[in-house]
Amino acid sequence: MHQNEFELIFRNSPDGLSILKNGVVVDCNQAMVNMIGATSKEQVIGLTPYDFSPEFQHDGVSSRDKGSALVAQCEKEGTVSFEWLHRKMNGFPFWCEIIMTSMVANGEEMRFVSWRDISEKKAMAQQIAEQKNTFETLFNESLDSLSLLVNYQLVDCNKAFLELFGYKSKVQVYGLTPLDISPEYQPNGLSSIEVITANAEQISDEGMKRQEWQYKKADGTLFWAEIIVTEIMLNGEMVAYVISRDISEKKALEDEIHARNEELKLSNENLSETIANLKLAQNKLIAVEKMASLGQLVAGVAHEINTPVGITLTSVTQFMEENQALRKKYQQGALTPDDFEEFLDISGEIAEIMKTNIDRTAQLVRSFKQVAVDQTIEEERQINLKHYIEEVLFSLATVLRRANVTVEFTCEDDHNVTMNPGLLAQVLTNLVINSINHGFQGAGGSTITLVVSKENDIFTLCYKDNGKGISPENLPKIFDPFFTTTRGSGGTGLGLNIIYNIITTALGGTVNCVSQPNQGVTFTITFRVSASV
């Protein structure tokens, strides 16, 4: 090569080139100047490579000792290639790939040095090494069981894998296949090889597969695991990366929950049947309770009718006797004008007495008939609340009188509504009977106060008695079905429960009870009607 050609290549090479004589730079190209961050060749010529090198190389050996050894190797072999940590003029370190060649020019020994900046390459290699180190650390120290498979064979695993499967060292694991650590059949009846083959196709298409799997330990013990299989590229090779987590406790808990659910299902079926039977019995008892209320009304009305009917019967008998006496005098020709006038006076008095008592009887029968029909036939009709409640109270007059109870009733005259009046009659009847049986118990001066008011479309019925009240421990339970404090005396415990159900369900309202021992009881009832007329 001619000198001119050499100089042309030397000056224009993208690599940094320099010529050293006695260890000192005697010439360099512009790429070399740029590489070390100098502004001109003059800054570089006369320096030794140690002037733009750190005191120590990355392996801890001093740059001078390491450089001397490489120079000696170059003198011996003629050329040497190595990587070197340099430092720019501003002190910033960078890596170079160096090719140093011994040569003779003009009878003098020199060294021709080619410098190539490989900082990016070294940084990338370092990053890859750090990533590899991080992966290996995470892989080996993970609490999850991790394994790597190539062509269905285990090529690596971590400590957690060995502990989970009961192996003592990786040597026992290398070369095993998933079939070697799985039972022949999975719990769903499919063979393990069928499932693994199907999974391999899915992983190939989607890159990942997650499922529950039954494994086999080294001692043959079976256990459940959740596995995640992912395909990754490792060292240029496609590898199956498998995460296995022991879920035996979870599966045992699921089995227990399933068994409990089956037990609860059976228990619920039995309970539903029992509830249905109880509801049937409750309906029968409610019907009995209603009939009991009607029975008390019948007894009271029958007693009440006895008096006017008896008076009417006596009056008829007296009228018949007076009529026979008048007829006898007439037949004997002894009838005088005075006798006839006396008969007219007496018959008029008797007729008045009979009319009064028959009217009384008719009113009692009419009230009883309407209330009784309302309580047995659930039909809506138009009523005046005040008049209807008065009819109900009138039908209960005998019961109230026997118990020495006074009723004070307040209601506006213009509350004309459409509703099922039998429901209201049932509520009032049960409240009155409840007060008589539980609140008063024959005490004198017993009073029931009944007030009906209206606000917007809501009616409020405030029922109070001045009886013995309800104890604090019993108050929360009074609306419960079958709760009673007089079961030994024939109480069913359904009276207030019927009231609660009628008010909250049929009448779409609310009922609240306030009571203190020896301070009576107050029921505040709200209810709705179909229409206000």
One Martini backbone bead per residue (centre of mass of N, CA, C, O) as a GRO file, in nm:
protein
  533
    1MET     BB    1   0.096   0.037   0.024
    2HIS     BB    2   0.075   0.347  -0.014
    3GLN     BB    3   0.110   0.627   0.163
    4ASN     BB    4  -0.134   0.781   0.058
    5GLU     BB    5  -0.341   0.562   0.112
    6PHE     BB    6  -0.294   0.538   0.415
    7GLU     BB    7  -0.359   0.834   0.486
    8LEU     BB    8  -0.649   0.829   0.380
    9ILE     BB    9  -0.754   0.609   0.570
   10PHE     BB   10  -0.663   0.734   0.838
   11ARG     BB   11  -0.831   1.002   0.819
   12ASN     BB   12  -1.132   0.856   0.724
   13SER     BB   13  -1.185   0.682   0.951
   14PRO     BB   14  -1.438   0.594   1.184
   15ASP     BB   15  -1.214   0.504   1.338
   16GLY     BB   16  -0.992   0.518   1.583
   17LEU     BB   17  -0.656   0.643   1.513
   18SER     BB   18  -0.315   0.543   1.611
   19ILE     BB   19   0.029   0.644   1.693
   20LEU     BB   20   0.290   0.478   1.874
   21LYS     BB   21   0.580   0.605   2.059
   22ASN     BB   22   0.690   0.507   2.340
   23GLY     BB   23   0.374   0.537   2.440
   24VAL     BB   24   0.320   0.780   2.239
   25VAL     BB   25   0.138   1.005   2.074
   26VAL     BB   26   0.206   1.099   1.720
   27ASP     BB   27  -0.084   1.012   1.597
   28CYS     BB   28  -0.417   1.105   1.456
   29ASN     BB   29  -0.744   1.111   1.409
   30GLN     BB   30  -1.051   1.261   1.423
   31ALA     BB   31  -1.201   1.023   1.559
   32MET     BB   32  -1.016   1.026   1.806
   33VAL     BB   33  -1.072   1.312   1.899
   34ASN     BB   34  -1.381   1.272   1.935
   35MET     BB   35  -1.383   1.034   2.130
   36ILE     BB   36  -1.221   1.206   2.375
   37GLY     BB   37  -1.310   1.521   2.349
   38ALA     BB   38  -1.143   1.681   2.163
   39THR     BB   39  -1.045   1.965   1.951
   40SER     BB   40  -0.751   1.842   1.882
   41LYS     BB   41  -0.459   1.690   1.806
   42GLU     BB   42  -0.273   1.851   1.999
   43GLN     BB   43  -0.413   1.731   2.262
   44VAL     BB   44  -0.303   1.429   2.201
   45ILE     BB   45  -0.033   1.476   2.135
   46GLY     BB   46   0.184   1.327   2.388
   47LEU     BB   47   0.002   1.116   2.489
   48THR     BB   48  -0.109   0.867   2.682
   49PRO     BB   49  -0.346   0.626   2.740
   50TYR     BB   50  -0.341   0.696   3.055
   51ASP     BB   51  -0.452   0.992   3.028
   52PHE     BB   52  -0.740   0.843   2.908
   53SER     BB   53  -0.754   0.679   3.189
   54PRO     BB   54  -0.819   0.515   3.447
   55GLU     BB   55  -0.661   0.386   3.713
   56PHE     BB   56  -0.889   0.162   3.692
   57GLN     BB   57  -1.027  -0.111   3.604
   58HIS     BB   58  -1.312  -0.309   3.629
   59ASP     BB   59  -1.120  -0.548   3.774
   60GLY     BB   60  -0.898  -0.362   3.960
   61VAL     BB   61  -0.681  -0.307   3.768
   62SER     BB   62  -0.442  -0.128   3.672
   63SER     BB   63  -0.385   0.034   3.382
   64ARG     BB   64  -0.074   0.000   3.369
   65ASP     BB   65  -0.051  -0.305   3.423
   66LYS     BB   66  -0.244  -0.395   3.199
   67GLY     BB   67  -0.101  -0.245   2.964
   68SER     BB   68   0.178  -0.381   2.986
   69ALA     BB   69   0.078  -0.668   2.925
   70LEU     BB   70  -0.038  -0.600   2.638
   71VAL     BB   71   0.226  -0.497   2.511
   72ALA     BB   72   0.382  -0.759   2.549
   73GLN     BB   73   0.187  -0.930   2.377
   74CYS     BB   74   0.224  -0.768   2.117
   75GLU     BB   75   0.533  -0.811   2.084
   76LYS     BB   76   0.500  -1.123   2.069
   77GLU     BB   77   0.235  -1.146   1.851
   78GLY     BB   78   0.178  -0.841   1.705
   79THR     BB   79  -0.122  -0.879   1.819
   80VAL     BB   80  -0.409  -0.721   1.996
   81SER     BB   81  -0.727  -0.787   2.161
   82PHE     BB   82  -0.944  -0.549   2.345
   83GLU     BB   83  -1.096  -0.421   2.633
   84TRP     BB   84  -1.151  -0.066   2.729
   85LEU     BB   85  -1.136   0.179   2.983
   86HIS     BB   86  -1.215   0.504   2.931
   87ARG     BB   87  -1.147   0.873   2.918
   88LYS     BB   88  -1.244   1.161   2.879
   89MET     BB   89  -1.157   1.486   2.906
   90ASN     BB   90  -1.419   1.516   3.120
   91GLY     BB   91  -1.419   1.208   3.263
   92PHE     BB   92  -1.589   1.031   3.087
   93PRO     BB   93  -1.673   0.714   3.054
   94PHE     BB   94  -1.553   0.453   2.813
   95TRP     BB   95  -1.579   0.205   2.571
   96CYS     BB   96  -1.324  -0.006   2.408
   97GLU     BB   97  -1.213  -0.148   2.108
   98ILE     BB   98  -0.891  -0.301   2.077
   99ILE     BB   99  -0.627  -0.277   1.818
  100MET     BB  100  -0.293  -0.395   1.847
  101THR     BB  101   0.003  -0.314   1.641
  102SER     BB  102   0.304  -0.404   1.536
  103MET     BB  103   0.560  -0.178   1.392
  104VAL     BB  104   0.770  -0.064   1.111
  105ALA     BB  105   0.902   0.279   1.071
  106ASN     BB  106   1.182   0.396   0.964
  107GLY     BB  107   1.323   0.189   1.180
  108GLU     BB  108   1.071   0.203   1.379
  109GLU     BB  109   0.899   0.128   1.661
  110MET     BB  110   0.548   0.067   1.653
  111ARG     BB  111   0.191   0.146   1.726
  112PHE     BB  112  -0.112   0.034   1.598
  113VAL     BB  113  -0.433   0.191   1.678
  114SER     BB  114  -0.768   0.071   1.727
  115TRP     BB  115  -1.074   0.258   1.790
  116ARG     BB  116  -1.389   0.141   1.944
  117ASP     BB  117  -1.699   0.232   2.039
  118ILE     BB  118  -1.878   0.020   2.309
  119SER     BB  119  -2.086   0.141   2.511
  120GLU     BB  120  -2.358   0.035   2.412
  121LYS     BB  121  -2.287  -0.261   2.414
  122LYS     BB  122  -2.212  -0.274   2.718
  123ALA     BB  123  -2.484  -0.168   2.826
  124MET     BB  124  -2.652  -0.395   2.704
  125ALA     BB  125  -2.503  -0.628   2.839
  126GLN     BB  126  -2.555  -0.532   3.126
  127GLN     BB  127  -2.863  -0.535   3.108
  128ILE     BB  128  -2.887  -0.833   3.041
  129ALA     BB  129  -2.741  -0.931   3.295
  130GLU     BB  130  -2.939  -0.804   3.495
  131GLN     BB  131  -3.191  -0.946   3.393
  132LYS     BB  132  -3.086  -1.229   3.436
  133ASN     BB  133  -3.036  -1.197   3.738
  134THR     BB  134  -3.324  -1.123   3.811
  135PHE     BB  135  -3.462  -1.374   3.701
  136GLU     BB  136  -3.301  -1.579   3.870
  137THR     BB  137  -3.387  -1.467   4.141
  138LEU     BB  138  -3.693  -1.489   4.106
  139PHE     BB  139  -3.696  -1.786   4.033
  140ASN     BB  140  -3.546  -1.905   4.292
  141GLU     BB  141  -3.715  -1.719   4.524
  142SER     BB  142  -3.984  -1.806   4.471
  143LEU     BB  143  -4.285  -1.923   4.620
  144ASP     BB  144  -4.341  -2.028   4.362
  145SER     BB  145  -4.372  -2.274   4.138
  146LEU     BB  146  -4.097  -2.320   3.904
  147SER     BB  147  -4.073  -2.392   3.543
  148LEU     BB  148  -3.888  -2.544   3.266
  149LEU     BB  149  -3.974  -2.624   2.918
  150VAL     BB  150  -3.847  -2.855   2.663
  151ASN     BB  151  -4.014  -3.059   2.490
  152TYR     BB  152  -4.168  -3.157   2.769
  153GLN     BB  153  -3.904  -3.087   2.939
  154LEU     BB  154  -3.726  -3.052   3.217
  155VAL     BB  155  -3.463  -2.787   3.275
  156ASP     BB  156  -3.599  -2.625   3.522
  157CYS     BB  157  -3.599  -2.510   3.875
  158ASN     BB  158  -3.705  -2.437   4.191
  159LYS     BB  159  -3.731  -2.469   4.527
  160ALA     BB  160  -4.044  -2.475   4.540
  161PHE     BB  161  -4.073  -2.720   4.356
  162LEU     BB  162  -3.922  -2.926   4.528
  163GLU     BB  163  -4.107  -2.896   4.777
  164LEU     BB  164  -4.382  -2.958   4.644
  165PHE     BB  165  -4.277  -3.251   4.508
  166GLY     BB  166  -4.035  -3.390   4.687
  167TYR     BB  167  -3.752  -3.297   4.604
  168LYS     BB  168  -3.394  -3.262   4.650
  169SER     BB  169  -3.314  -3.216   4.341
  170LYS     BB  170  -3.267  -3.125   4.009
  171VAL     BB  171  -3.165  -3.398   3.903
  172GLN     BB  172  -3.450  -3.542   3.946
  173VAL     BB  173  -3.598  -3.349   3.722
  174TYR     BB  174  -3.447  -3.380   3.484
  175GLY     BB  175  -3.654  -3.487   3.205
  176LEU     BB  176  -3.920  -3.449   3.296
  177THR     BB  177  -4.264  -3.482   3.260
  178PRO     BB  178  -4.590  -3.406   3.316
  179LEU     BB  179  -4.665  -3.714   3.339
  180ASP     BB  180  -4.462  -3.781   3.581
  181ILE     BB  181  -4.641  -3.547   3.769
  182SER     BB  182  -4.904  -3.720   3.693
  183PRO     BB  183  -5.181  -3.860   3.665
  184GLU     BB  184  -5.350  -4.044   3.438
  185TYR     BB  185  -5.606  -3.910   3.575
  186GLN     BB  186  -5.839  -3.686   3.605
  187PRO     BB  187  -6.121  -3.604   3.793
  188ASN     BB  188  -6.295  -3.573   3.508
  189GLY     BB  189  -6.171  -3.848   3.339
  190LEU     BB  190  -5.938  -3.740   3.196
  191SER     BB  191  -5.656  -3.770   3.048
  192SER     BB  192  -5.359  -3.615   3.079
  193ILE     BB  193  -5.266  -3.631   2.781
  194GLU     BB  194  -5.513  -3.497   2.656
  195VAL     BB  195  -5.492  -3.225   2.803
  196ILE     BB  196  -5.201  -3.150   2.724
  197THR     BB  197  -5.251  -3.147   2.420
  198ALA     BB  198  -5.472  -2.928   2.423
  199ASN     BB  199  -5.299  -2.711   2.567
  200ALA     BB  200  -5.074  -2.687   2.354
  201GLU     BB  201  -5.255  -2.566   2.136
  202GLN     BB  202  -5.347  -2.316   2.295
  203ILE     BB  203  -5.064  -2.200   2.354
  204SER     BB  204  -4.984  -2.173   2.055
  205ASP     BB  205  -5.221  -1.966   1.993
  206GLU     BB  206  -5.221  -1.775   2.282
  207GLY     BB  207  -4.956  -1.821   2.495
  208MET     BB  208  -5.177  -1.924   2.719
  209LYS     BB  209  -5.251  -2.112   3.038
  210ARG     BB  210  -5.531  -2.161   3.269
  211GLN     BB  211  -5.551  -2.397   3.552
  212GLU     BB  212  -5.659  -2.683   3.702
  213TRP     BB  213  -5.445  -2.932   3.875
  214GLN     BB  214  -5.334  -3.268   3.908
  215TYR     BB  215  -5.080  -3.388   4.101
  216LYS     BB  216  -4.758  -3.566   4.163
  217LYS     BB  217  -4.559  -3.673   4.382
  218ALA     BB  218  -4.281  -3.852   4.454
  219ASP     BB  219  -4.476  -4.041   4.659
  220GLY     BB  220  -4.781  -4.016   4.504
  221THR     BB  221  -4.914  -3.771   4.597
  222LEU     BB  222  -5.202  -3.590   4.571
  223PHE     BB  223  -5.261  -3.257   4.418
  224TRP     BB  224  -5.363  -2.929   4.400
  225ALA     BB  225  -5.336  -2.691   4.117
  226GLU     BB  226  -5.238  -2.382   3.991
  227ILE     BB  227  -5.184  -2.311   3.643
  228ILE     BB  228  -4.930  -2.129   3.444
  229VAL     BB  229  -4.881  -2.116   3.090
  230THR     BB  230  -4.589  -1.987   2.916
  231GLU     BB  231  -4.447  -1.847   2.635
  232ILE     BB  232  -4.087  -1.813   2.592
  233MET     BB  233  -3.788  -1.644   2.521
  234LEU     BB  234  -3.475  -1.837   2.565
  235ASN     BB  235  -3.188  -1.823   2.423
  236GLY     BB  236  -3.349  -1.863   2.139
  237GLU     BB  237  -3.578  -2.033   2.293
  238MET     BB  238  -3.865  -2.210   2.331
  239VAL     BB  239  -4.045  -2.176   2.644
  240ALA     BB  240  -4.200  -2.328   2.918
  241TYR     BB  241  -4.371  -2.137   3.165
  242VAL     BB  242  -4.432  -2.257   3.503
  243ILE     BB  243  -4.697  -2.204   3.733
  244SER     BB  244  -4.733  -2.339   4.071
  245ARG     BB  245  -5.021  -2.372   4.295
  246ASP     BB  246  -5.128  -2.461   4.597
  247ILE     BB  247  -5.500  -2.572   4.633
  248SER     BB  248  -5.595  -2.783   4.842
  249GLU     BB  249  -5.747  -2.613   5.053
  250LYS     BB  250  -5.946  -2.486   4.857
  251LYS     BB  251  -6.072  -2.754   4.756
  252ALA     BB  252  -6.161  -2.855   5.031
  253LEU     BB  253  -6.346  -2.613   5.082
  254GLU     BB  254  -6.527  -2.654   4.837
  255ASP     BB  255  -6.625  -2.935   4.918
  256GLU     BB  256  -6.748  -2.843   5.185
  257ILE     BB  257  -6.942  -2.634   5.065
  258HIS     BB  258  -7.094  -2.830   4.885
  259ALA     BB  259  -7.191  -3.011   5.114
  260ARG     BB  260  -7.335  -2.786   5.268
  261ASN     BB  261  -7.527  -2.705   5.040
  262GLU     BB  262  -7.671  -2.976   5.028
  263GLU     BB  263  -7.768  -2.967   5.317
  264LEU     BB  264  -7.919  -2.694   5.291
  265LYS     BB  265  -8.108  -2.780   5.068
  266LEU     BB  266  -8.244  -3.003   5.230
  267SER     BB  267  -8.321  -2.822   5.468
  268ASN     BB  268  -8.492  -2.621   5.303
  269GLU     BB  269  -8.699  -2.822   5.207
  270ASN     BB  270  -8.793  -2.899   5.491
  271LEU     BB  271  -8.858  -2.610   5.578
  272SER     BB  272  -9.068  -2.548   5.360
  273GLU     BB  273  -9.260  -2.769   5.448
  274THR     BB  274  -9.295  -2.668   5.737
  275ILE     BB  275  -9.399  -2.385   5.666
  276ALA     BB  276  -9.645  -2.478   5.510
  277ASN     BB  277  -9.772  -2.621   5.754
  278LEU     BB  278  -9.776  -2.371   5.936
  279LYS     BB  279  -9.953  -2.196   5.754
  280LEU     BB  280 -10.192  -2.384   5.760
  281ALA     BB  281 -10.224  -2.375   6.068
  282GLN     BB  282 -10.247  -2.068   6.088
  283ASN     BB  283 -10.500  -2.036   5.915
  284LYS     BB  284 -10.676  -2.206   6.098
  285LEU     BB  285 -10.630  -2.032   6.353
  286ILE     BB  286 -10.736  -1.771   6.233
  287ALA     BB  287 -11.015  -1.877   6.178
  288VAL     BB  288 -11.070  -1.943   6.474
  289GLU     BB  289 -11.030  -1.654   6.577
  290LYS     BB  290 -11.256  -1.530   6.415
  291MET     BB  291 -11.480  -1.713   6.528
  292ALA     BB  292 -11.437  -1.625   6.818
  293SER     BB  293 -11.519  -1.333   6.775
  294LEU     BB  294 -11.802  -1.405   6.667
  295GLY     BB  295 -11.890  -1.562   6.916
  296GLN     BB  296 -11.890  -1.321   7.106
  297LEU     BB  297 -12.096  -1.163   6.945
  298VAL     BB  298 -12.325  -1.367   6.955
  299ALA     BB  299 -12.350  -1.378   7.263
  300GLY     BB  300 -12.404  -1.078   7.303
  301VAL     BB  301 -12.647  -1.046   7.111
  302ALA     BB  302 -12.825  -1.264   7.235
  303HIS     BB  303 -12.846  -1.126   7.508
  304GLU     BB  304 -12.955  -0.855   7.398
  305ILE     BB  305 -13.218  -0.977   7.261
  306ASN     BB  306 -13.369  -1.109   7.496
  307THR     BB  307 -13.505  -0.861   7.618
  308PRO     BB  308 -13.686  -0.746   7.383
  309VAL     BB  309 -13.817  -1.018   7.321
  310GLY     BB  310 -13.943  -1.065   7.601
  311ILE     BB  311 -14.114  -0.810   7.609
  312THR     BB  312 -14.271  -0.869   7.351
  313LEU     BB  313 -14.391  -1.137   7.447
  314THR     BB  314 -14.542  -1.017   7.691
  315SER     BB  315 -14.710  -0.815   7.530
  316VAL     BB  316 -14.859  -1.023   7.356
  317THR     BB  317 -14.988  -1.173   7.589
  318GLN     BB  318 -15.143  -0.933   7.702
  319PHE     BB  319 -15.301  -0.872   7.440
  320MET     BB  320 -15.448  -1.145   7.429
  321GLU     BB  321 -15.592  -1.115   7.701
  322GLU     BB  322 -15.743  -0.851   7.639
  323ASN     BB  323 -15.889  -0.962   7.389
  324GLN     BB  324 -16.046  -1.192   7.532
  325ALA     BB  325 -16.196  -1.014   7.736
  326LEU     BB  326 -16.343  -0.840   7.525
  327ARG     BB  327 -16.486  -1.073   7.373
  328LYS     BB  328 -16.649  -1.179   7.614
  329LYS     BB  329 -16.813  -0.922   7.667
  330TYR     BB  330 -16.933  -0.909   7.385
  331GLN     BB  331 -17.077  -1.192   7.389
  332GLN     BB  332 -17.241  -1.104   7.668
  333GLY     BB  333 -17.322  -0.790   7.645
  334ALA     BB  334 -17.098  -0.626   7.854
  335LEU     BB  335 -17.003  -0.401   7.670
  336THR     BB  336 -16.851  -0.095   7.723
  337PRO     BB  337 -16.722   0.205   7.649
  338ASP     BB  338 -16.505   0.190   7.871
  339ASP     BB  339 -16.385  -0.082   7.794
  340PHE     BB  340 -16.294   0.004   7.510
  341GLU     BB  341 -16.112   0.240   7.591
  342GLU     BB  342 -15.921   0.069   7.767
  343PHE     BB  343 -15.825  -0.116   7.541
  344LEU     BB  344 -15.704   0.104   7.363
  345ASP     BB  345 -15.492   0.201   7.564
  346ILE     BB  346 -15.349  -0.067   7.617
  347SER     BB  347 -15.283  -0.140   7.317
  348GLY     BB  348 -15.111   0.109   7.266
  349GLU     BB  349 -14.893   0.049   7.478
  350ILE     BB  350 -14.814  -0.225   7.371
  351ALA     BB  351 -14.733  -0.135   7.084
  352GLU     BB  352 -14.506   0.055   7.179
  353ILE     BB  353 -14.337  -0.154   7.323
  354MET     BB  354 -14.298  -0.343   7.079
  355LYS     BB  355 -14.169  -0.144   6.885
  356THR     BB  356 -13.923  -0.070   7.052
  357ASN     BB  357 -13.808  -0.368   7.080
  358ILE     BB  358 -13.801  -0.436   6.778
  359ASP     BB  359 -13.610  -0.212   6.697
  360ARG     BB  360 -13.382  -0.306   6.877
  361THR     BB  361 -13.349  -0.582   6.747
  362ALA     BB  362 -13.300  -0.487   6.455
  363GLN     BB  363 -13.039  -0.329   6.517
  364LEU     BB  364 -12.876  -0.563   6.624
  365VAL     BB  365 -12.898  -0.743   6.374
  366ARG     BB  366 -12.782  -0.546   6.169
  367SER     BB  367 -12.507  -0.500   6.295
  368PHE     BB  368 -12.419  -0.794   6.316
  369LYS     BB  369 -12.452  -0.870   6.022
  370GLN     BB  370 -12.250  -0.668   5.898
  371VAL     BB  371 -11.999  -0.741   6.065
  372ALA     BB  372 -11.997  -1.043   6.004
  373VAL     BB  373 -11.981  -1.021   5.697
  374ASP     BB  374 -11.721  -0.847   5.683
  375GLN     BB  375 -11.541  -1.078   5.828
  376THR     BB  376 -11.607  -1.304   5.583
  377ILE     BB  377 -11.620  -1.079   5.350
  378GLU     BB  378 -11.388  -0.962   5.096
  379GLU     BB  379 -11.523  -0.651   5.045
  380GLU     BB  380 -11.581  -0.359   4.884
  381ARG     BB  381 -11.710  -0.049   5.028
  382GLN     BB  382 -11.914   0.205   5.121
  383ILE     BB  383 -11.829   0.423   5.400
  384ASN     BB  384 -11.870   0.547   5.728
  385LEU     BB  385 -11.649   0.551   5.968
  386LYS     BB  386 -11.813   0.638   6.212
  387HIS     BB  387 -12.063   0.453   6.174
  388TYR     BB  388 -11.915   0.185   6.158
  389ILE     BB  389 -11.770   0.192   6.433
  390GLU     BB  390 -12.034   0.213   6.592
  391GLU     BB  391 -12.136  -0.066   6.507
  392VAL     BB  392 -11.911  -0.227   6.628
  393LEU     BB  393 -11.946  -0.124   6.918
  394PHE     BB  394 -12.242  -0.216   6.941
  395SER     BB  395 -12.173  -0.524   6.902
  396LEU     BB  396 -11.980  -0.487   7.181
  397ALA     BB  397 -12.157  -0.395   7.424
  398THR     BB  398 -12.187  -0.647   7.602
  399VAL     BB  399 -11.885  -0.699   7.646
  400LEU     BB  400 -11.828  -0.420   7.773
  401ARG     BB  401 -12.037  -0.431   8.005
  402ARG     BB  402 -11.933  -0.683   8.150
  403ALA     BB  403 -11.634  -0.531   8.181
  404ASN     BB  404 -11.673  -0.233   8.255
  405VAL     BB  405 -11.656  -0.057   7.973
  406THR     BB  406 -11.550   0.250   7.834
  407VAL     BB  407 -11.621   0.439   7.531
  408GLU     BB  408 -11.419   0.680   7.350
  409PHE     BB  409 -11.533   0.850   7.052
  410THR     BB  410 -11.349   0.999   6.767
  411CYS     BB  411 -11.506   1.150   6.465
  412GLU     BB  412 -11.562   1.247   6.171
  413ASP     BB  413 -11.843   1.270   5.947
  414ASP     BB  414 -11.673   1.293   5.643
  415HIS     BB  415 -11.560   0.982   5.627
  416ASN     BB  416 -11.585   0.875   5.309
  417VAL     BB  417 -11.529   0.537   5.202
  418THR     BB  418 -11.333   0.287   5.021
  419MET     BB  419 -11.349  -0.049   5.157
  420ASN     BB  420 -11.264  -0.309   5.377
  421PRO     BB  421 -11.443  -0.330   5.668
  422GLY     BB  422 -11.366  -0.607   5.794
  423LEU     BB  423 -11.077  -0.533   5.870
  424LEU     BB  424 -11.150  -0.313   6.075
  425ALA     BB  425 -11.330  -0.490   6.254
  426GLN     BB  426 -11.109  -0.693   6.331
  427VAL     BB  427 -10.919  -0.495   6.468
  428LEU     BB  428 -11.115  -0.384   6.684
  429THR     BB  429 -11.203  -0.648   6.811
  430ASN     BB  430 -10.917  -0.743   6.899
  431LEU     BB  431 -10.849  -0.499   7.075
  432VAL     BB  432 -11.083  -0.522   7.274
  433ILE     BB  433 -11.036  -0.816   7.363
  434ASN     BB  434 -10.746  -0.769   7.457
  435SER     BB  435 -10.812  -0.565   7.680
  436ILE     BB  436 -11.005  -0.746   7.844
  437ASN     BB  437 -10.812  -1.004   7.879
  438HIS     BB  438 -10.524  -0.827   7.954
  439GLY     BB  439 -10.580  -0.529   8.079
  440PHE     BB  440 -10.828  -0.550   8.293
  441GLN     BB  441 -10.954  -0.795   8.444
  442GLY     BB  442 -11.218  -0.650   8.604
  443ALA     BB  443 -11.157  -0.368   8.636
  444GLY     BB  444 -11.233  -0.064   8.732
  445GLY     BB  445 -11.253   0.210   8.523
  446SER     BB  446 -11.261   0.129   8.228
  447THR     BB  447 -11.086   0.264   7.927
  448ILE     BB  448 -11.159   0.354   7.587
  449THR     BB  449 -10.971   0.526   7.331
  450LEU     BB  450 -11.101   0.663   7.016
  451VAL     BB  451 -10.911   0.799   6.731
  452VAL     BB  452 -10.989   0.965   6.420
  453SER     BB  453 -10.766   1.062   6.151
  454LYS     BB  454 -10.650   1.302   5.890
  455GLU     BB  455 -10.368   1.300   5.642
  456ASN     BB  456 -10.438   1.338   5.356
  457ASP     BB  457 -10.437   0.981   5.270
  458ILE     BB  458 -10.407   0.933   5.585
  459PHE     BB  459 -10.504   0.721   5.841
  460THR     BB  460 -10.562   0.755   6.201
  461LEU     BB  461 -10.554   0.514   6.474
  462CYS     BB  462 -10.617   0.574   6.819
  463TYR     BB  463 -10.545   0.333   7.075
  464LYS     BB  464 -10.670   0.328   7.418
  465ASP     BB  465 -10.576   0.213   7.746
  466ASN     BB  466 -10.603   0.175   8.128
  467GLY     BB  467 -10.438  -0.060   8.192
  468LYS     BB  468 -10.157  -0.266   8.285
  469GLY     BB  469 -10.002  -0.333   8.045
  470ILE     BB  470  -9.660  -0.386   7.925
  471SER     BB  471  -9.383  -0.547   7.938
  472PRO     BB  472  -9.067  -0.495   7.820
  473GLU     BB  473  -9.014  -0.804   7.734
  474ASN     BB  474  -9.298  -0.827   7.562
  475LEU     BB  475  -9.332  -0.590   7.356
  476PRO     BB  476  -9.154  -0.702   7.104
  477LYS     BB  477  -9.367  -0.979   7.084
  478ILE     BB  478  -9.681  -0.916   7.027
  479PHE     BB  479  -9.672  -0.977   6.694
  480ASP     BB  480  -9.613  -1.256   6.730
  481PRO     BB  481  -9.673  -1.563   6.654
  482PHE     BB  482  -9.806  -1.732   6.938
  483PHE     BB  483  -9.796  -1.500   7.138
  484THR     BB  484  -9.858  -1.558   7.495
  485THR     BB  485  -9.982  -1.513   7.848
  486THR     BB  486 -10.267  -1.716   7.809
  487ARG     BB  487 -10.249  -2.026   7.733
  488GLY     BB  488 -10.392  -2.160   7.986
  489SER     BB  489 -10.669  -1.977   7.897
  490GLY     BB  490 -10.677  -2.001   7.556
  491GLY     BB  491 -10.453  -1.863   7.414
  492THR     BB  492 -10.304  -1.816   7.078
  493GLY     BB  493 -10.133  -1.554   6.967
  494LEU     BB  494 -10.310  -1.403   6.705
  495GLY     BB  495 -10.445  -1.129   6.736
  496LEU     BB  496 -10.202  -0.924   6.682
  497ASN     BB  497 -10.104  -1.066   6.423
  498ILE     BB  498 -10.355  -1.003   6.259
  499ILE     BB  499 -10.336  -0.701   6.282
  500TYR     BB  500 -10.059  -0.669   6.149
  501ASN     BB  501 -10.128  -0.801   5.874
  502ILE     BB  502 -10.365  -0.621   5.794
  503ILE     BB  503 -10.219  -0.345   5.807
  504THR     BB  504  -9.946  -0.404   5.637
  505THR     BB  505 -10.100  -0.545   5.391
  506ALA     BB  506 -10.408  -0.478   5.330
  507LEU     BB  507 -10.379  -0.154   5.435
  508GLY     BB  508 -10.090  -0.025   5.397
  509GLY     BB  509  -9.956   0.007   5.690
  510THR     BB  510  -9.916   0.087   6.042
  511VAL     BB  511  -9.782  -0.034   6.368
  512ASN     BB  512  -9.778   0.093   6.710
  513CYS     BB  513  -9.638   0.030   7.041
  514VAL     BB  514  -9.715   0.174   7.368
  515SER     BB  515  -9.573   0.084   7.698
  516GLN     BB  516  -9.649   0.062   8.053
  517PRO     BB  517  -9.659  -0.037   8.349
  518ASN     BB  518  -9.971   0.073   8.466
  519GLN     BB  519 -10.021   0.266   8.171
  520GLY     BB  520 -10.110   0.112   7.953
  521VAL     BB  521 -10.211   0.143   7.597
  522THR     BB  522 -10.075   0.228   7.258
  523PHE     BB  523 -10.221   0.240   6.935
  524THR     BB  524 -10.070   0.322   6.619
  525ILE     BB  525 -10.267   0.360   6.321
  526THR     BB  526 -10.214   0.316   5.976
  527PHE     BB  527 -10.418   0.379   5.674
  528ARG     BB  528 -10.567   0.279   5.370
  529VAL     BB  529 -10.774   0.368   5.096
  530SER     BB  530 -10.916   0.346   4.791
  531ALA     BB  531 -11.131   0.585   4.867
  532SER     BB  532 -11.245   0.920   4.882
  533VAL     BB  533 -11.583   1.062   4.891
   0.00000   0.00000   0.00000
